[in-house]
Amino acid sequence: MDSDDMGIAPHAANTSGFERVLDIRFAAATTPTIEGARSVSSAALLEDPSHFIPTMTTPTLIVCDIGLRSRTAALALQTAGYSSIRSLSGGMEAWFDEKLPVHTPGLLTAEQYRRYDRQIKLPGVGVEGQHRLGSSSVAIVGVGGLGAPVLSYLAGSGVGRITVIDSGVIELSNLHRQTIYTTQGVGAEKAEQAAAFATQLNPEVEMHHRHLTLSSSNAAEALSGHDVLVVCTDSFETAHVVNEASVELGIPMVFGSVYRTEGQLAVFHPGGGGC
């Protein structure tokens, strides 16, 4: 087989009846892949091909993320004498784009694997970490200059339930830095508009919003039932109220603030640090 013929398009691969499909992606064992594919590292495959490919003529498809590593592996196997090796052109990215059938491991849906693919691959996250994010809940107090990007990234990362609390309305002077809002939204409640933005960004997130000024009389009720409280307000009075509720409810609190080009960040865990 000539090296120019190593690649095979997803639709053609899907109907070619390969006897072996070898997925050399790093997280292949825990992410959607072609039905019947075996997860194997590229190093292990090239070190002992006969362990994974029965004969020198067994029709075998090599799969990676975008088709580059699989092509390198396929060329190496061809050089070693394996005559029926093909590389999936475009990798699993192309396979997904063509909406071809996949086998999906438990915990996450196929769409969730695609949406969160880049962070699932990060050390310390993985499939279990992503599942934990989807099962968690966060309350964000203040969705202004700091709270807006916090909401954007938490919703984008797949936190399962988010509540945004803010008593303000959108002002024209907010828009240059609070980029989740629009000119058309000037005058509208921040909490409502922030929740709408997050829902459009990631419909999987269960969003709640409250146009509310927190006080000692309502904070515990508004913040209970969350796993983490994130304080992004510029009001020290409100920050102290949330801190009191954090201690009362036993919920960790993340405090952040920004001033010009400076910022502060602190995490307070009731019973585990200063509050």
Rosetta blueprint (number, residue, H / E / L):
1 M L
2 D L
3 S H
4 D H
5 D H
6 M L
7 G E
8 I E
9 A L
10 P H
11 H H
12 A H
13 A H
14 N H
15 T L
16 S L
17 G L
18 F L
19 E L
20 R E
21 V E
22 L E
23 D E
24 I L
25 R L
26 F L
27 A L
28 A H
29 A H
30 T H
31 T L
32 P L
33 T E
34 I L
35 E L
36 G L
37 A L
38 R E
39 S E
40 V L
41 S L
42 S H
43 A H
44 A H
45 L H
46 L H
47 E H
48 D L
49 P H
50 S H
51 H H
52 F L
53 I L
54 P L
55 T L
56 M L
57 T L
58 T L
59 P L
60 T E
61 L E
62 I E
63 V E
64 C L
65 D L
66 I L
67 G L
68 L H
69 R H
70 S H
71 R H
72 T H
73 A H
74 A H
75 L H
76 A H
77 L H
78 Q H
79 T H
80 A L
81 G L
82 Y L
83 S L
84 S L
85 I E
86 R E
87 S E
88 L E
89 S L
90 G L
91 G H
92 M H
93 E H
94 A H
95 W H
96 F H
97 D H
98 E L
99 K L
100 L L
101 P L
102 V L
103 H E
104 T L
105 P L
106 G L
107 L L
108 L L
109 T L
110 A H
111 E H
112 Q H
113 Y H
114 R H
115 R H
116 Y L
117 D H
118 R H
119 Q H
120 I H
121 K L
122 L L
123 P L
124 G L
125 V L
126 G H
127 V H
128 E H
129 G H
130 Q H
131 H H
132 R H
133 L H
134 G H
135 S L
136 S L
137 S E
138 V E
139 A E
140 I E
141 V E
142 G L
143 V L
144 G L
145 G L
146 L L
147 G H
148 A H
149 P H
150 V H
151 L H
152 S H
153 Y H
154 L H
155 A H
156 G H
157 S H
158 G L
159 V L
160 G L
161 R E
162 I E
163 T E
164 V E
165 I E
166 D L
167 S L
168 G L
169 V E
170 I L
171 E L
172 L H
173 S H
174 N H
175 L L
176 H L
177 R L
178 Q L
179 T L
180 I L
181 Y L
182 T L
183 T H
184 Q H
185 G H
186 V L
187 G L
188 A L
189 E E
190 K H
191 A H
192 E H
193 Q H
194 A H
195 A H
196 A H
197 F H
198 A H
199 T H
200 Q H
201 L H
202 N L
203 P L
204 E L
205 V L
206 E E
207 M E
208 H E
209 H E
210 R E
211 H L
212 L L
213 T L
214 L L
215 S L
216 S L
217 S L
218 N L
219 A H
220 A H
221 E H
222 A H
223 L H
224 S L
225 G L
226 H L
227 D L
228 V E
229 L E
230 V E
231 V E
232 C L
233 T L
234 D L
235 S L
236 F H
237 E H
238 T H
239 A H
240 H H
241 V H
242 V H
243 N H
244 E H
245 A H
246 S H
247 V H
248 E H
249 L H
250 G L
251 I L
252 P L
253 M E
254 V E
255 F E
256 G E
257 S E
258 V E
259 Y E
260 R L
261 T L
262 E E
263 G E
264 Q E
265 L E
266 A E
267 V E
268 F E
269 H L
270 P L
271 G L
272 G L
273 G L
274 G L
275 C L
